[in-house]
């Protein structure tokens, strides 16, 4: 992804794209749940140091490092933001997991096009690949038969369509499940995020992002309107997640 693609994905003014890592610096896991991923991979019966996991949209490496640390698996993470990849590498090395964790900067669409036959593929808190059907199609291209895929996505509480950037592919829960299993893969686990949990997380995230935006606006006053616009965008998204949308994670076993 080039800078224009990244700015569009984060829905940020291209002039402040380079500040996104600072705006999000307090969000270590960037909305993902490392504990859930580790528990599900364990429940799926994956074992041994030869188990290979691909983390698509690995962010700062929170999930990848947790999987390597607690399960001893080999994890390869890919993310489009170089600053996130640098942070992931630092975290792995500081935890003594440099031999198990590898990370690269790249476009997830290019990654899934290469395939790979991984034992598990993760796509959590990332909406780059499009619809639920496109998400699972991309993941299964990299997953060996019998392997597992863990995906996270938002879905509509009621029938309708959101005419907002980044939400055009969001559908109802029933339609999401239909698309996720449209290739014949088995749905083996689901966790819907409770509203109270979502509200608490959103409140913390908004406070952290707003604080960082205020600090950056003081040091870069020429970009103050863009920083405030980013904060407002994050607030609107959180309102959607507490009213019109719900979030869930799913684990599927590849047919």
C-alpha positions as CSV (number, residue, x, y, z in Angstrom):
1,X,0.0,0.0,0.0
2,X,1.3,3.5,-0.8
3,X,0.8,6.5,1.3
4,X,-2.5,7.4,-0.4
5,X,-3.9,3.9,0.3
6,X,-2.8,4.1,4.0
7,X,-4.3,7.5,4.4
8,X,-7.6,6.2,3.0
9,X,-7.5,3.2,5.2
10,X,-7.0,5.2,8.4
11,X,-9.3,7.9,7.0
12,X,-6.8,10.5,7.9
13,X,-5.5,13.6,6.1
14,X,-2.4,12.5,4.1
15,X,-0.6,15.4,5.7
16,X,-0.7,13.7,9.1
17,X,-0.2,10.1,8.0
18,X,3.3,10.1,9.5
19,X,1.8,10.9,12.9
20,X,-0.6,7.9,13.0
21,X,1.8,5.8,15.1
22,X,2.0,8.6,17.7
23,X,-1.8,9.0,17.7
24,X,-2.2,5.3,18.3
25,X,0.9,4.8,20.5
26,X,-1.1,3.9,23.7
27,X,-3.1,1.2,21.9
28,X,-0.7,-1.7,22.2
29,X,-3.1,-4.4,20.8
30,X,-4.9,-2.0,18.5
31,X,-8.3,-3.5,19.4
32,X,-7.4,-7.1,19.0
33,X,-7.6,-9.7,21.9
34,X,-4.4,-11.7,22.2
35,X,-5.9,-13.8,25.1
36,X,-8.8,-15.0,22.9
37,X,-6.6,-15.8,19.9
38,X,-4.2,-17.9,22.1
39,X,-7.1,-19.7,23.8
40,X,-8.7,-20.6,20.5
41,X,-5.5,-21.8,18.8
42,X,-5.0,-24.0,21.8
43,X,-8.5,-25.3,21.7
44,X,-8.1,-26.0,18.0
45,X,-5.6,-28.7,18.8
46,X,-2.5,-27.1,17.2
47,X,0.6,-28.2,18.9
48,X,4.4,-28.2,18.5
49,X,7.2,-25.8,17.5
50,X,6.6,-26.5,13.8
51,X,3.2,-24.9,13.9
52,X,3.2,-21.9,11.5
53,X,0.9,-18.9,12.0
54,X,0.3,-16.0,9.7
55,X,-0.9,-12.8,11.3
56,X,-2.4,-10.5,8.6
57,X,-2.5,-6.9,9.8
58,X,-0.3,-7.7,12.8
59,X,0.0,-4.1,14.0
60,X,2.5,-3.8,16.7
61,X,2.8,-7.5,17.2
62,X,0.7,-8.0,20.4
63,X,-1.1,-11.1,19.1
64,X,1.9,-12.6,17.3
65,X,4.2,-12.2,20.3
66,X,1.5,-13.7,22.6
67,X,1.1,-16.7,20.4
68,X,4.8,-17.3,20.1
69,X,5.4,-16.8,23.8
70,X,2.5,-18.9,25.2
71,X,2.2,-21.6,22.5
72,X,5.7,-21.8,21.1
73,X,4.5,-21.4,17.5
74,X,6.3,-19.8,14.6
75,X,4.5,-16.6,13.7
76,X,4.9,-14.3,10.7
77,X,3.3,-10.9,10.8
78,X,2.5,-8.6,8.0
79,X,1.4,-5.0,8.2
80,X,1.3,-2.0,5.9
81,X,2.6,0.5,8.4
82,X,6.5,0.4,8.7
83,X,6.4,2.0,12.2
84,X,4.1,-0.8,13.5
85,X,6.4,-3.5,12.0
86,X,9.4,-1.8,13.8
87,X,7.5,-1.9,17.1
88,X,6.6,-5.5,16.6
89,X,10.2,-6.5,16.0
90,X,11.4,-4.6,19.0
91,X,8.7,-6.3,21.2
92,X,9.6,-9.8,19.9
93,X,13.3,-9.2,20.5
94,X,12.8,-7.7,24.0
95,X,10.8,-10.8,25.0
96,X,13.4,-13.2,23.6
97,X,11.2,-14.4,20.8
98,X,13.2,-13.2,17.8
99,X,13.7,-16.8,16.6
100,X,9.9,-17.5,16.6
101,X,8.6,-14.1,15.3
102,X,9.2,-12.6,11.9
103,X,7.6,-9.4,10.6
104,X,7.5,-7.6,7.2
105,X,5.9,-4.5,5.8
106,X,3.6,-5.3,3.0
107,X,0.1,-5.1,1.5
108,X,-2.1,-7.9,2.8
109,X,-3.7,-8.3,-0.6
110,X,-0.3,-9.2,-2.0
111,X,0.4,-11.5,0.9
112,X,-2.8,-13.6,0.4
113,X,-2.1,-13.8,-3.3
114,X,1.1,-15.7,-2.5
115,X,-0.6,-18.4,-0.4
116,X,1.6,-20.3,2.0
117,X,-0.1,-23.3,3.6
118,X,0.0,-22.0,7.2
119,X,-1.5,-24.0,10.1
120,X,-3.4,-20.9,11.2
121,X,-4.2,-17.5,9.7
122,X,-5.3,-14.5,11.7
123,X,-7.2,-11.5,10.4
124,X,-8.3,-9.5,13.5
125,X,-9.3,-5.8,13.7
126,X,-8.4,-5.2,10.1
127,X,-10.8,-4.5,7.2
128,X,-8.5,-4.3,4.2
129,X,-9.7,-7.3,2.3
130,X,-13.3,-6.2,1.9
131,X,-16.5,-8.3,2.5
132,X,-16.6,-11.3,4.9
133,X,-16.5,-13.6,1.9
134,X,-13.4,-11.8,0.6
135,X,-11.8,-11.9,4.0
136,X,-12.2,-15.7,4.4
137,X,-11.3,-16.2,0.7
138,X,-8.0,-14.4,1.3
139,X,-7.3,-16.3,4.6
140,X,-8.1,-19.7,3.2
141,X,-5.7,-19.1,0.3
142,X,-2.9,-19.1,2.9
143,X,-4.3,-21.9,5.2
144,X,-3.6,-25.6,4.7
145,X,-6.6,-27.9,4.6
146,X,-7.6,-28.7,8.1
147,X,-5.9,-25.6,9.4
148,X,-7.8,-22.8,11.2
149,X,-8.7,-19.2,10.5
150,X,-9.5,-16.5,13.1
151,X,-11.3,-13.4,11.8
152,X,-12.9,-10.4,13.5
153,X,-15.4,-8.1,11.9
154,X,-18.3,-5.8,12.6
155,X,-21.8,-6.5,11.5
156,X,-25.1,-4.6,11.3
157,X,-27.6,-5.0,14.1
158,X,-30.4,-4.6,11.6
159,X,-30.9,-4.9,7.9
160,X,-29.6,-2.0,5.9
161,X,-26.4,-0.5,4.5
162,X,-23.9,2.0,5.8
163,X,-22.9,4.7,3.3
164,X,-19.7,5.5,5.1
165,X,-16.1,5.1,4.0
166,X,-14.8,1.7,5.1
167,X,-18.2,0.3,5.9
168,X,-19.7,-0.5,2.6
169,X,-19.2,-4.3,3.0
170,X,-20.7,-4.6,6.5
171,X,-23.8,-6.8,6.5
172,X,-26.0,-8.4,9.2
173,X,-24.8,-11.2,11.5
174,X,-26.7,-13.9,9.5
175,X,-25.3,-12.7,6.2
176,X,-21.8,-12.4,7.7
177,X,-22.0,-16.1,8.8
178,X,-23.3,-17.1,5.4
179,X,-20.4,-15.4,3.7
180,X,-17.8,-16.7,6.1
181,X,-18.9,-20.3,5.5
182,X,-19.6,-20.0,1.8
183,X,-16.5,-22.0,0.9
184,X,-17.6,-25.0,3.0
185,X,-15.4,-24.3,6.0
186,X,-16.6,-25.3,9.4
187,X,-17.5,-22.6,12.0
188,X,-16.1,-23.9,15.3
189,X,-16.1,-20.8,17.6
190,X,-17.8,-17.4,17.8
191,X,-17.5,-14.6,20.4
192,X,-19.7,-11.6,20.2
193,X,-18.3,-8.5,22.0
194,X,-20.6,-7.5,24.9
195,X,-21.8,-3.9,24.6
196,X,-20.4,-2.9,28.0
197,X,-17.0,-4.3,27.0
198,X,-17.1,-2.3,23.8
199,X,-18.1,0.9,25.5
200,X,-15.3,0.6,28.1
201,X,-12.7,-0.1,25.4
202,X,-14.0,2.8,23.2
203,X,-13.9,5.2,26.2
204,X,-10.3,4.4,27.0
205,X,-9.2,4.5,23.3
206,X,-10.8,7.8,22.7
207,X,-9.2,9.4,25.8
208,X,-5.8,8.2,24.8
209,X,-6.1,9.3,21.1
210,X,-7.5,12.7,22.1
211,X,-4.6,13.3,24.5
212,X,-2.0,12.4,21.9
213,X,-3.8,14.6,19.3
214,X,-3.7,17.5,21.7
215,X,0.0,17.0,22.3
216,X,0.7,16.8,18.6
217,X,-1.4,19.9,17.9
218,X,0.7,21.9,20.3
219,X,4.0,20.8,18.6
220,X,2.6,20.9,15.1
221,X,0.0,23.7,15.1
222,X,-0.2,23.8,11.3
223,X,-1.9,20.3,11.5
224,X,-4.2,21.0,14.4
225,X,-7.4,20.9,12.4
226,X,-6.4,17.5,10.9
227,X,-5.6,16.1,14.3
228,X,-9.0,17.2,15.6
229,X,-10.7,15.7,12.5
230,X,-9.0,12.4,13.2
231,X,-10.3,12.5,16.9
232,X,-13.8,13.3,15.7
233,X,-13.7,10.4,13.1
234,X,-12.7,8.0,15.9
235,X,-15.6,9.2,18.1
236,X,-18.1,8.7,15.2
237,X,-16.8,5.2,14.6
238,X,-17.1,4.3,18.3
239,X,-20.7,5.6,18.3
240,X,-21.5,3.3,15.4
241,X,-20.0,0.4,17.3
242,X,-22.2,1.1,20.2
243,X,-25.5,1.7,18.3
244,X,-25.6,0.5,14.7
245,X,-22.9,-2.2,14.7
246,X,-21.7,-5.1,16.8
247,X,-18.3,-6.8,16.7
248,X,-17.5,-10.5,16.8
249,X,-14.7,-12.9,16.3
250,X,-14.9,-16.3,14.6
251,X,-12.8,-19.4,14.2
252,X,-13.2,-21.6,11.2
253,X,-11.6,-24.9,10.2
254,X,-10.6,-24.9,6.5
255,X,-12.3,-27.5,4.4
